[in-house]
Amino acid sequence: MTKGLFLVLGLLFAIAGSASASAQDYPTRPIHALTAVSAGGTSDIFMRAMSQEVGKRWNQTIVVEDRPGGSMNVGGEACAQAPNDGYTICILPPETLAYNRLLFKELRYDPERDFAPITNPFFTTQVLVVSAKLGVHSLAELAALSKAKPKTLSYTAPSVPLVAFMEQWIKSNAADIVKVPFRGGGEAVNDMLSGSTPVAFFGASNWLSFIRNGTVIPLAVDSPKRSPLLPEVPTLAELGYHGDLTRLYFGLVAPAGTPQPIIQKLYSEFAAVGADPQFRQKRMIEVGLEPIFDTPEQFASFLKDDRAASARIVKESGMEPQ
């Protein structure tokens, strides 16, 4: 073996040993957790609860920083440009990780190259609801009403995947329902109750009290199985929809190039908190979050499939890049 080869091997072992040591000591200072939403959004609330628990385990602070705006692109860009030393992690939605590359002609980040997957902690159960004032109790009845009263119905949804589904459904059923911008859960609920936007498709936890008192009628949930929060409400699959549907998730990622031992340590800690029965029940299941916590490798595979599905969904919905 040549002297040069010995030097190369020695350097490689030194690098590997350094990465392992840094992962064992990590973290030695506060971690910044970036979101792409405003304070009070699903990922903000979840990340604060998770950060509190992980911080206890590490005896270290995790500071949640919200970077809303730009159709979730502000948070994505901030994450992509952050140092890849393990002290910035990010919780990002499917817009940032899959859809926006198809809907914007220019992005200042590359969702495939700029992020290292850690885990998908959950899917959020979304429910398609209508105002009880409409007098409809099924998707078929909603389509029929929209045709009988053209240009009178509108809907709102918070995410590109749900808007894409609604546009596909409207197109395939020749329904006459117009999209209005989503400006936040509280405002959307008020618009539903006032009747100004009587159709909505977003988080189940927003609607539970209104469903129980009869002011809002649930028509379908987007989960593969019926939600324990709404066991009487059918899934879209039960209603005959078997096309592509990206469920809403907020994936934990780090800037590309973050050392893999640190990625694995982050995954292990987050998954351990997610496995705690009390955290799982109170912080997730009871607010409509379906726990997942897949491995970095599984999440990377999921993102690959989700990006392929998102391309089909955007093409079929007719949405064009801006």
Protein Blocks (a to p, Z undefined) as FASTA:
>chain_A
ZZklmmmmmmmmmmmmmmmmmmmmpccbdcddddfbdehiaklmmmmmmmmmmmmmnopa
cdddddeejhhmmmmmmmmmpccehpaccdddfklmmmmmmmpfbdcbdfklmpccfbdf
bdcdddddddfklopabfklmmmmmmmmghkbccddfbfklmmmmmmmmmmnopacdddd
debjklmmmmmmnomamcccddfklmmmmmmnopaccfbdcbfbdcfklmmbccfklnop
abdcddddddddddehiafklmmmmmmmmmmmmmpmklmmmmmmmnopacfkpafklmmm
mmmmmmmmmmmmmmmnopacZZ
